[in-house]
Amino acid sequence: MDDQVALQQGLLTRMESLRARVDRRLAELAPAHGTAPDRLVEAVRYSLLAPGKRFRPMLTLLAAEAFGASDGAALDAACAFEMIHAASLILDDLPAMDDAGLRRGLPTIHRAFDEATAILAGVGLLNQAYAVIAADKGLSGELRAEVCARAAEAVGFMGLVAGQARDLLDRDQLRDMSQIDRLNHEKTGVLIIAAAQVGALIGGADEAAVEQVGEFARRVGLAFQIRDDLIDAEGSVEAAGKDTGKDAAMTTAVSRLGVSGARAAMEEHLAAAENALAAAGGGGLLGAYAGRLFAGRKAAA
Amino acid sequence: MDDQVALQQGLLTRMESLRARVDRRLAELAPAHGTAPDRLVEAVRYSLLAPGKRFRPMLTLLAAEAFGASDGAALDAACAFEMIHAASLILDDLPAMDDAGLRRGLPTIHRAFDEATAILAGVGLLNQAYAVIAADKGLSGELRAEVCARAAEAVGFMGLVAGQARDLLDRDQLRDMSQIDRLNHEKTGVLIIAAAQVGALIGGADEAAVEQVGEFARRVGLAFQIRDDLIDAEGSVEAAGKDTGKDAAMTTAVSRLGVSGARAAMEEHLAAAENALAAAGGGGLLGAYAGRLFAGRKAAA
């Protein structure tokens, strides 16, 4: 039991060290003063470097490690996925979109700066993700192009952009579970899947394993979304670090299934994630990481 | 003289055929109904497929041809640069930016549709450019990554995004010529340069020739910007197909140099462009194309 505690402690230390490494690299890859106008640089850094879980880059790094990538090989690609995620948060929060006031515990970027700066920061960050991937000399040209392609598919007209458009267009309509799943998939799932799959690719995983890693990430992402819904339904603004209760008009998993039904669905996704990871032949720290994310789930729900 | 006329006619026919080819390919590469929500798909197609000069893709195609690229090898990369250009127009026109009402002779996308759809269309189109480049199996992985890198550099915090931010931030200040040149470079030049250089790269040009092609495009772009300023200062909305007189509060080349001074600067850029193209060892249809663009310049000024 002491061994078990020590093992858990070791995993936590290692994860925290990886996350700190992502933060340091993000600070290096973000635009610096002297390039773009100061106000834009400040806005980008304000948004990108705000404390966060770094969920997507952690998936990339841990999936790469699970398949034997050399140390640091996936770091820039991992950061690119965090840039895309930060860009999508900025753009989704805009007055013309969700008109959110708080994000990651701070005023949203269009409130802290202004709307034009927010739009340019979002677009610039998305673009910077491709700049970082394309310039990643640690990867072969073929692999850089493949990572760009997977990221672009996740962002585009079958991913984040489509999901946000769909969310805005049918926000007032009653949604059934398949529509909720589709929306979650586009708005959240596709990027999480791509982040993990890119890590596996960089680690040299074969096609079947990459698919299974994608399924692992998809299930973890769905579980995570439900966990967010649970927090949103019951949590406070302080705990969530963003506006809560905003989804009340939407039809979320919680409002359809109730709290206990949503919790059961979350558990089902987590079990399926474990199975997929086992089938991929990966695991190790990646599986432990997913487990950690939901360690407090009983308290949260 | 009849030979000369026939030659000119042949060039015109060939250019028009290339432009039509770009238009057809753009229609194929644009998102189709059944992927993203219909409203977003319509907005993207409305903007991307509106009639235009296709200046950037023509530079890519003709630069590729000048260095011996096989037929069609640069077509998708060329279309990607038009997507980036269309995205930048959508975003620059937004209410939070230039708040423009007319573009390419049509209501701007946020007026014809709505602001959220316009933002998503702009972001989606930018992203689609990277999707198209990354998936271009006619190019090696190395070349796809290089094209992505050059495009991303042109868009990002040292290019279009920086230029738009700078334009908004110091719009009310008096600008000197070096500031005007820098702004033009970021807002227009960098993308034009990248479009031409990518064509030369796909054609197999060496580094020195790629640089010269960039200088050719830079000079043509500067001349073109002055031509736009001249039209803006004197032309009508009908002729320009977009809001005119909007730059009156800005300090443009025309307002600083006067009409005849601006014309002289334009001619100087065009002469330098010819020299750069000669030094690159390229030319042919690319030089003829640049000449055609300014064929009516005496009338315009």
Boltz contact constraints between the chains, C-beta under 6 A:
constraints:
  - contact:
      token1: [A, 31]
      token2: [B, 157]
      max_distance: 6.0
  - contact:
      token1: [A, 35]
      token2: [B, 157]
      max_distance: 6.0
  - contact:
      token1: [A, 35]
      token2: [B, 158]
      max_distance: 6.0
  - contact:
      token1: [A, 36]
      token2: [B, 157]
      max_distance: 6.0
  - contact:
      token1: [A, 36]
      token2: [B, 162]
      max_distance: 6.0
  - contact:
      token1: [A, 37]
      token2: [B, 165]
      max_distance: 6.0
  - contact:
      token1: [A, 37]
      token2: [B, 166]
      max_distance: 6.0
  - contact:
      token1: [A, 37]
      token2: [B, 169]
      max_distance: 6.0
  - contact:
      token1: [A, 40]
      token2: [B, 165]
      max_distance: 6.0
  - contact:
      token1: [A, 96]
      token2: [B, 115]
      max_distance: 6.0
  - contact:
      token1: [A, 96]
      token2: [B, 116]
      max_distance: 6.0
  - contact:
      token1: [A, 97]
      token2: [B, 116]
      max_distance: 6.0
  - contact:
      token1: [A, 115]
      token2: [B, 96]
      max_distance: 6.0
  - contact:
      token1: [A, 116]
      token2: [B, 96]
      max_distance: 6.0
  - contact:
      token1: [A, 116]
      token2: [B, 97]
      max_distance: 6.0
  - contact:
      token1: [A, 116]
      token2: [B, 168]
      max_distance: 6.0
  - contact:
      token1: [A, 120]
      token2: [B, 161]
      max_distance: 6.0
  - contact:
      token1: [A, 120]
      token2: [B, 165]
      max_distance: 6.0
  - contact:
      token1: [A, 123]
      token2: [B, 161]
      max_distance: 6.0
  - contact:
      token1: [A, 124]
      token2: [B, 156]
      max_distance: 6.0
  - contact:
      token1: [A, 124]
      token2: [B, 157]
      max_distance: 6.0
  - contact:
      token1: [A, 124]
      token2: [B, 161]
      max_distance: 6.0
  - contact:
      token1: [A, 127]
      token2: [B, 152]
      max_distance: 6.0
  - contact:
      token1: [A, 127]
      token2: [B, 155]
      max_distance: 6.0
  - contact:
      token1: [A, 127]
      token2: [B, 156]
      max_distance: 6.0
  - contact:
      token1: [A, 128]
      token2: [B, 156]
      max_distance: 6.0
  - contact:
      token1: [A, 130]
      token2: [B, 130]
      max_distance: 6.0
  - contact:
      token1: [A, 130]
      token2: [B, 148]
      max_distance: 6.0
  - contact:
      token1: [A, 130]
      token2: [B, 152]
      max_distance: 6.0
  - contact:
      token1: [A, 131]
      token2: [B, 152]
      max_distance: 6.0
  - contact:
      token1: [A, 131]
      token2: [B, 156]
      max_distance: 6.0
  - contact:
      token1: [A, 134]
      token2: [B, 145]
      max_distance: 6.0
  - contact:
      token1: [A, 134]
      token2: [B, 148]
      max_distance: 6.0
  - contact:
      token1: [A, 134]
      token2: [B, 149]
      max_distance: 6.0
  - contact:
      token1: [A, 134]
      token2: [B, 152]
      max_distance: 6.0
  - contact:
      token1: [A, 135]
      token2: [B, 149]
      max_distance: 6.0
  - contact:
      token1: [A, 141]
      token2: [B, 141]
      max_distance: 6.0
  - contact:
      token1: [A, 141]
      token2: [B, 142]
      max_distance: 6.0
  - contact:
      token1: [A, 141]
      token2: [B, 145]
      max_distance: 6.0
  - contact:
      token1: [A, 142]
      token2: [B, 141]
      max_distance: 6.0
  - contact:
      token1: [A, 144]
      token2: [B, 145]
      max_distance: 6.0
  - contact:
      token1: [A, 145]
      token2: [B, 134]
      max_distance: 6.0
  - contact:
      token1: [A, 145]
      token2: [B, 141]
      max_distance: 6.0
  - contact:
      token1: [A, 145]
      token2: [B, 144]
      max_distance: 6.0
  - contact:
      token1: [A, 145]
      token2: [B, 145]
      max_distance: 6.0
  - contact:
      token1: [A, 148]
      token2: [B, 130]
      max_distance: 6.0
  - contact:
      token1: [A, 148]
      token2: [B, 134]
      max_distance: 6.0
  - contact:
      token1: [A, 148]
      token2: [B, 148]
      max_distance: 6.0
  - contact:
      token1: [A, 149]
      token2: [B, 134]
      max_distance: 6.0
  - contact:
      token1: [A, 149]
      token2: [B, 135]
      max_distance: 6.0
  - contact:
      token1: [A, 152]
      token2: [B, 127]
      max_distance: 6.0
  - contact:
      token1: [A, 152]
      token2: [B, 130]
      max_distance: 6.0
  - contact:
      token1: [A, 152]
      token2: [B, 131]
      max_distance: 6.0
  - contact:
      token1: [A, 152]
      token2: [B, 134]
      max_distance: 6.0
  - contact:
      token1: [A, 155]
      token2: [B, 127]
      max_distance: 6.0
  - contact:
      token1: [A, 156]
      token2: [B, 124]
      max_distance: 6.0
  - contact:
      token1: [A, 156]
      token2: [B, 127]
      max_distance: 6.0
  - contact:
      token1: [A, 156]
      token2: [B, 128]
      max_distance: 6.0
  - contact:
      token1: [A, 156]
      token2: [B, 131]
      max_distance: 6.0
  - contact:
      token1: [A, 157]
      token2: [B, 31]
      max_distance: 6.0
  - contact:
      token1: [A, 157]
      token2: [B, 35]
      max_distance: 6.0
  - contact:
      token1: [A, 157]
      token2: [B, 36]
      max_distance: 6.0
  - contact:
      token1: [A, 157]
      token2: [B, 124]
      max_distance: 6.0
  - contact:
      token1: [A, 158]
      token2: [B, 35]
      max_distance: 6.0
  - contact:
      token1: [A, 161]
      token2: [B, 120]
      max_distance: 6.0
  - contact:
      token1: [A, 161]
      token2: [B, 124]
      max_distance: 6.0
  - contact:
      token1: [A, 162]
      token2: [B, 36]
      max_distance: 6.0
  - contact:
      token1: [A, 165]
      token2: [B, 36]
      max_distance: 6.0
  - contact:
      token1: [A, 165]
      token2: [B, 37]
      max_distance: 6.0
  - contact:
      token1: [A, 165]
      token2: [B, 40]
      max_distance: 6.0
  - contact:
      token1: [A, 165]
      token2: [B, 120]
      max_distance: 6.0
  - contact:
      token1: [A, 166]
      token2: [B, 37]
      max_distance: 6.0
  - contact:
      token1: [A, 168]
      token2: [B, 116]
      max_distance: 6.0
  - contact:
      token1: [A, 169]
      token2: [B, 37]
      max_distance: 6.0
